[in-house]
Amino acid sequence: MVIERQNQDIVIRFNASLVDMEEVQKLTSYFRFLESNAKNQGTEEEATQLAQDVHKDWWKKNRSRFIK
């Protein structure tokens, strides 16, 4: 395995035959999460409000599936 820094990028190289592609996809998704989270400028209060708004919207759309 080779890990190197190229300007603002970190490049990781390894033998593809040694790793399952599904695991590579999981790792890639995790790195995308870290990257987007690092750019997050929101506050805890804004995150809480967003979660409440999403929950409220979901419940409006799906309420009839649970309550008749």
The first five atom37 places (N, CA, C, CB, O) and aatype in JSON, in Angstrom:
{
  "aatype": [12, 19, 9, 6, 1, 5, 2, 5, 3, 9, 19, 9, 1, 13, 2, 0, 15, 10, 19, 3, 12, 6, 6, 19, 5, 11, 10, 16, 15, 18, 13, 1, 13, 10, 6, 15, 2, 0, 11, 2, 5, 7, 16, 6, 6, 6, 0, 16, 5, 10, 0, 5, 3, 19, 8, 11, 3, 17, 17, 11, 11, 2, 1, 15, 1, 13, 9, 11],
  "atom_mask": [
    [1, 1, 1, 1, 1],
    [1, 1, 1, 1, 1],
    [1, 1, 1, 1, 1],
    [1, 1, 1, 1, 1],
    [1, 1, 1, 1, 1],
    [1, 1, 1, 1, 1],
    [1, 1, 1, 1, 1],
    [1, 1, 1, 1, 1],
    [1, 1, 1, 1, 1],
    [1, 1, 1, 1, 1],
    [1, 1, 1, 1, 1],
    [1, 1, 1, 1, 1],
    [1, 1, 1, 1, 1],
    [1, 1, 1, 1, 1],
    [1, 1, 1, 1, 1],
    [1, 1, 1, 1, 1],
    [1, 1, 1, 1, 1],
    [1, 1, 1, 1, 1],
    [1, 1, 1, 1, 1],
    [1, 1, 1, 1, 1],
    [1, 1, 1, 1, 1],
    [1, 1, 1, 1, 1],
    [1, 1, 1, 1, 1],
    [1, 1, 1, 1, 1],
    [1, 1, 1, 1, 1],
    [1, 1, 1, 1, 1],
    [1, 1, 1, 1, 1],
    [1, 1, 1, 1, 1],
    [1, 1, 1, 1, 1],
    [1, 1, 1, 1, 1],
    [1, 1, 1, 1, 1],
    [1, 1, 1, 1, 1],
    [1, 1, 1, 1, 1],
    [1, 1, 1, 1, 1],
    [1, 1, 1, 1, 1],
    [1, 1, 1, 1, 1],
    [1, 1, 1, 1, 1],
    [1, 1, 1, 1, 1],
    [1, 1, 1, 1, 1],
    [1, 1, 1, 1, 1],
    [1, 1, 1, 1, 1],
    [1, 1, 1, 0, 1],
    [1, 1, 1, 1, 1],
    [1, 1, 1, 1, 1],
    [1, 1, 1, 1, 1],
    [1, 1, 1, 1, 1],
    [1, 1, 1, 1, 1],
    [1, 1, 1, 1, 1],
    [1, 1, 1, 1, 1],
    [1, 1, 1, 1, 1],
    [1, 1, 1, 1, 1],
    [1, 1, 1, 1, 1],
    [1, 1, 1, 1, 1],
    [1, 1, 1, 1, 1],
    [1, 1, 1, 1, 1],
    [1, 1, 1, 1, 1],
    [1, 1, 1, 1, 1],
    [1, 1, 1, 1, 1],
    [1, 1, 1, 1, 1],
    [1, 1, 1, 1, 1],
    [1, 1, 1, 1, 1],
    [1, 1, 1, 1, 1],
    [1, 1, 1, 1, 1],
    [1, 1, 1, 1, 1],
    [1, 1, 1, 1, 1],
    [1, 1, 1, 1, 1],
    [1, 1, 1, 1, 1],
    [1, 1, 1, 1, 1]
  ],
  "atom_positions": [
    [[0.85, -1.16, 0.0], [0.0, 0.0, 0.0], [0.9, 1.23, 0.0], [-0.97, 0.0, 1.22], [1.95, 1.25, 0.64]],
    [[0.47, 2.25, -0.73], [1.2, 3.5, -0.81], [0.24, 4.63, -0.47], [1.84, 3.71, -2.23], [-0.85, 4.72, -1.03]],
    [[0.64, 5.49, 0.45], [-0.15, 6.67, 0.81], [0.75, 7.87, 0.61], [-0.69, 6.59, 2.3], [1.85, 7.93, 1.15]],
    [[0.28, 8.83, -0.18], [1.08, 10.02, -0.43], [0.19, 11.26, -0.52], [1.89, 9.86, -1.71], [-1.0, 11.17, -0.8]],
    [[0.8, 12.38, -0.28], [0.09, 13.66, -0.38], [0.52, 14.33, -1.67], [0.38, 14.58, 0.86], [1.71, 14.44, -1.96]],
    [[-0.46, 14.78, -2.45], [-0.2, 15.51, -3.69], [-0.98, 16.81, -3.62], [-0.6, 14.66, -4.96], [-2.19, 16.84, -3.85]],
    [[-0.27, 17.89, -3.29], [-0.89, 19.2, -3.08], [-1.94, 19.09, -1.97], [-1.53, 19.73, -4.39], [-1.59, 18.83, -0.82]],
    [[-3.21, 19.29, -2.3], [-4.27, 19.23, -1.3], [-4.95, 17.86, -1.24], [-5.31, 20.29, -1.59], [-5.93, 17.7, -0.52]],
    [[-4.44, 16.89, -1.97], [-5.05, 15.57, -2.03], [-4.2, 14.53, -1.31], [-5.27, 15.15, -3.48], [-2.98, 14.65, -1.24]],
    [[-4.85, 13.53, -0.78], [-4.17, 12.35, -0.25], [-4.52, 11.2, -1.19], [-4.59, 12.04, 1.25], [-5.7, 10.93, -1.44]],
    [[-3.52, 10.53, -1.7], [-3.7, 9.45, -2.65], [-3.31, 8.13, -1.97], [-2.86, 9.68, -3.95], [-2.22, 8.0, -1.42]],
    [[-4.24, 7.17, -2.03], [-3.99, 5.85, -1.45], [-4.03, 4.84, -2.59], [-5.05, 5.49, -0.33], [-5.0, 4.78, -3.34]],
    [[-2.97, 4.04, -2.7], [-2.91, 3.01, -3.74], [-2.69, 1.65, -3.07], [-1.78, 3.32, -4.78], [-1.86, 1.51, -2.18]],
    [[-3.45, 0.66, -3.54], [-3.26, -0.69, -3.05], [-3.67, -1.67, -4.13], [-4.05, -0.94, -1.75], [-4.35, -1.3, -5.08]],
    [[-3.26, -2.9, -3.98], [-3.54, -3.94, -4.96], [-5.04, -4.27, -4.94], [-2.7, -5.2, -4.67], [-5.56, -4.75, -3.94]],
    [[-5.71, -4.01, -6.04], [-7.16, -4.21, -6.12], [-7.56, -5.67, -5.94], [-7.68, -3.71, -7.45], [-8.68, -5.95, -5.51]],
    [[-6.69, -6.57, -6.26], [-7.04, -7.99, -6.14], [-7.09, -8.44, -4.67], [-6.04, -8.85, -6.91], [-7.57, -9.54, -4.38]],
    [[-6.6, -7.6, -3.77], [-6.59, -7.96, -2.35], [-7.79, -7.43, -1.57], [-5.33, -7.46, -1.72], [-7.94, -7.73, -0.38]],
    [[-8.64, -6.64, -2.23], [-9.74, -5.99, -1.52], [-11.05, -6.19, -2.29], [-9.44, -4.48, -1.32], [-11.09, -6.06, -3.51]],
    [[-12.1, -6.5, -1.55], [-13.44, -6.63, -2.13], [-13.96, -5.24, -2.51], [-14.41, -7.33, -1.13], [-13.86, -4.31, -1.7]],
    [[-14.5, -5.07, -3.7], [-14.97, -3.76, -4.17], [-16.1, -3.21, -3.3], [-15.43, -3.86, -5.62], [-16.24, -1.99, -3.18]],
    [[-16.9, -4.07, -2.72], [-17.96, -3.61, -1.82], [-17.36, -2.89, -0.61], [-18.86, -4.79, -1.36], [-17.88, -1.88, -0.16]],
    [[-16.27, -3.42, -0.1], [-15.58, -2.79, 1.02], [-14.96, -1.46, 0.61], [-14.5, -3.72, 1.59], [-14.95, -0.5, 1.38]],
    [[-14.45, -1.39, -0.62], [-13.9, -0.14, -1.13], [-15.01, 0.91, -1.21], [-13.24, -0.35, -2.54], [-14.8, 2.07, -0.87]],
    [[-16.2, 0.49, -1.66], [-17.33, 1.42, -1.75], [-17.72, 1.94, -0.37], [-18.53, 0.73, -2.41], [-18.01, 3.13, -0.22]],
    [[-17.72, 1.07, 0.63], [-18.04, 1.5, 1.99], [-17.02, 2.51, 2.49], [-18.09, 0.28, 2.95], [-17.38, 3.52, 3.1]],
    [[-15.76, 2.24, 2.21], [-14.7, 3.16, 2.63], [-14.83, 4.5, 1.91], [-13.32, 2.54, 2.35], [-14.65, 5.56, 2.52]],
    [[-15.14, 4.46, 0.63], [-15.33, 5.68, -0.14], [-16.5, 6.49, 0.41], [-15.57, 5.35, -1.62], [-16.41, 7.72, 0.53]],
    [[-17.58, 5.83, 0.74], [-18.74, 6.53, 1.32], [-18.37, 7.18, 2.65], [-19.91, 5.55, 1.53], [-18.79, 8.3, 2.93]],
    [[-17.59, 6.49, 3.44], [-17.15, 7.05, 4.72], [-16.29, 8.3, 4.5], [-16.36, 6.0, 5.52], [-16.46, 9.3, 5.2]],
    [[-15.38, 8.24, 3.54], [-14.55, 9.42, 3.26], [-15.39, 10.58, 2.74], [-13.45, 9.07, 2.24], [-15.12, 11.73, 3.07]],
    [[-16.4, 10.28, 1.93], [-17.3, 11.35, 1.45], [-18.04, 12.0, 2.63], [-18.32, 10.8, 0.43], [-18.2, 13.21, 2.68]],
    [[-18.48, 11.16, 3.57], [-19.13, 11.68, 4.78], [-18.19, 12.61, 5.54], [-19.6, 10.53, 5.69], [-18.57, 13.72, 5.92]],
    [[-16.95, 12.16, 5.75], [-15.98, 13.0, 6.46], [-15.73, 14.31, 5.74], [-14.66, 12.25, 6.64], [-15.64, 15.36, 6.37]],
    [[-15.63, 14.25, 4.42], [-15.38, 15.44, 3.62], [-16.54, 16.43, 3.73], [-15.15, 15.06, 2.15], [-16.32, 17.62, 3.93]],
    [[-17.77, 15.95, 3.6], [-18.91, 16.85, 3.67], [-19.1, 17.37, 5.09], [-20.18, 16.14, 3.2], [-19.51, 18.52, 5.28]],
    [[-18.82, 16.55, 6.08], [-18.96, 16.96, 7.47], [-17.94, 18.04, 7.83], [-18.81, 15.75, 8.41], [-18.23, 18.93, 8.63]],
    [[-16.76, 17.97, 7.24], [-15.72, 18.95, 7.52], [-16.12, 20.34, 7.01], [-14.39, 18.52, 6.89], [-15.69, 21.36, 7.55]],
    [[-16.94, 20.38, 5.97], [-17.38, 21.65, 5.39], [-18.62, 22.2, 6.08], [-17.66, 21.47, 3.91], [-19.05, 23.32, 5.79]],
    [[-19.2, 21.43, 6.97], [-20.44, 21.8, 7.66], [-20.2, 23.01, 8.55], [-20.98, 20.63, 8.49], [-19.3, 23.01, 9.39]],
    [[-21.01, 24.04, 8.36], [-20.93, 25.24, 9.17], [-22.14, 25.41, 10.08], [-20.77, 26.45, 8.28], [-22.29, 26.44, 10.75]],
    [[-23.01, 24.4, 10.1], [-24.23, 24.49, 10.88], [-24.0, 24.33, 12.37], [0.0, 0.0, 0.0], [-22.98, 23.8, 12.81]],
    [[-24.98, 24.81, 13.13], [-24.92, 24.68, 14.58], [-25.74, 23.47, 15.03], [-25.43, 25.97, 15.26], [-26.5, 22.9, 14.24]],
    [[-25.58, 23.1, 16.26], [-26.36, 21.99, 16.83], [-27.85, 22.32, 16.78], [-25.92, 21.69, 18.29], [-28.67, 21.45, 16.49]],
    [[-28.19, 23.56, 17.05], [-29.6, 23.97, 17.03], [-30.18, 23.86, 15.62], [-29.75, 25.42, 17.54], [-31.31, 23.41, 15.44]],
    [[-29.4, 24.26, 14.61], [-29.87, 24.16, 13.23], [-30.05, 22.7, 12.83], [-28.89, 24.85, 12.28], [-31.0, 22.38, 12.11]],
    [[-29.17, 21.83, 13.26], [-29.29, 20.4, 12.97], [-30.55, 19.83, 13.61], [-28.05, 19.64, 13.45], [-31.26, 19.04, 13.0]],
    [[-30.82, 20.23, 14.84], [-32.02, 19.77, 15.54], [-33.27, 20.24, 14.82], [-32.02, 20.26, 17.0], [-34.21, 19.46, 14.64]],
    [[-33.29, 21.49, 14.41], [-34.45, 22.04, 13.7], [-34.65, 21.32, 12.37], [-34.28, 23.56, 13.46], [-35.78, 21.0, 12.0]],
    [[-33.57, 21.08, 11.65], [-33.67, 20.36, 10.38], [-34.23, 18.96, 10.59], [-32.29, 20.29, 9.69], [-35.1, 18.52, 9.84]],
    [[-33.74, 18.27, 11.6], [-34.24, 16.92, 11.9], [-35.74, 16.95, 12.21], [-33.46, 16.3, 13.08], [-36.49, 16.08, 11.77]],
    [[-36.17, 17.94, 12.97], [-37.59, 18.06, 13.31], [-38.42, 18.35, 12.06], [-37.8, 19.17, 14.35], [-39.51, 17.79, 11.89]],
    [[-37.92, 19.21, 11.2], [-38.63, 19.54, 9.96], [-38.76, 18.32, 9.05], [-37.91, 20.68, 9.2], [-39.83, 18.07, 8.48]],
    [[-37.69, 17.56, 8.93], [-37.71, 16.36, 8.1], [-38.7, 15.35, 8.68], [-36.3, 15.73, 7.98], [-39.47, 14.75, 7.94]],
    [[-38.67, 15.18, 10.0], [-39.59, 14.24, 10.64], [-41.04, 14.68, 10.42], [-39.28, 14.14, 12.15], [-41.9, 13.86, 10.11]],
    [[-41.3, 15.96, 10.59], [-42.66, 16.47, 10.42], [-43.14, 16.25, 8.98], [-42.72, 17.98, 10.78], [-44.27, 15.81, 8.77]],
    [[-42.29, 16.54, 8.01], [-42.64, 16.36, 6.61], [-42.88, 14.89, 6.29], [-41.55, 16.93, 5.7], [-43.83, 14.54, 5.6]],
    [[-42.0, 14.02, 6.8], [-42.16, 12.58, 6.57], [-43.48, 12.1, 7.15], [-40.98, 11.79, 7.18], [-44.19, 11.33, 6.51]],
    [[-43.81, 12.55, 8.35], [-45.04, 12.11, 9.01], [-46.26, 12.56, 8.22], [-45.1, 12.64, 10.45], [-47.23, 11.81, 8.1]],
    [[-46.23, 13.78, 7.68], [-47.35, 14.25, 6.86], [-47.57, 13.35, 5.65], [-47.1, 15.7, 6.4], [-48.7, 13.05, 5.29]],
    [[-46.48, 12.93, 5.03], [-46.58, 12.11, 3.83], [-46.94, 10.66, 4.13], [-45.27, 12.15, 3.08], [-47.54, 9.99, 3.29]],
    [[-46.6, 10.16, 5.3], [-46.76, 8.73, 5.59], [-47.77, 8.41, 6.69], [-45.45, 8.17, 5.97], [-47.98, 7.24, 7.0]],
    [[-48.38, 9.4, 7.28], [-49.3, 9.18, 8.39], [-50.41, 8.19, 8.05], [-49.92, 10.48, 8.82], [-50.76, 7.33, 8.86]],
    [[-50.94, 8.33, 6.85], [-52.06, 7.46, 6.46], [-51.66, 5.99, 6.36], [-52.62, 7.93, 5.13], [-52.53, 5.11, 6.41]],
    [[-50.38, 5.7, 6.22], [-49.93, 4.31, 6.18], [-50.02, 3.65, 7.55], [-48.5, 4.24, 5.68], [-50.09, 2.42, 7.64]],
    [[-50.03, 4.45, 8.61], [-50.0, 3.91, 9.97], [-51.3, 4.13, 10.73], [-48.87, 4.52, 10.73], [-51.66, 3.34, 11.6]],
    [[-52.0, 5.21, 10.4], [-53.25, 5.54, 11.09], [-54.36, 5.63, 10.05], [-53.14, 6.88, 11.9], [-54.27, 6.4, 9.1]],
    [[-55.38, 4.85, 10.25], [-56.48, 4.83, 9.27], [-57.71, 5.45, 9.83], [-56.78, 3.44, 8.82], [-58.72, 5.52, 9.14]]
  ]
}
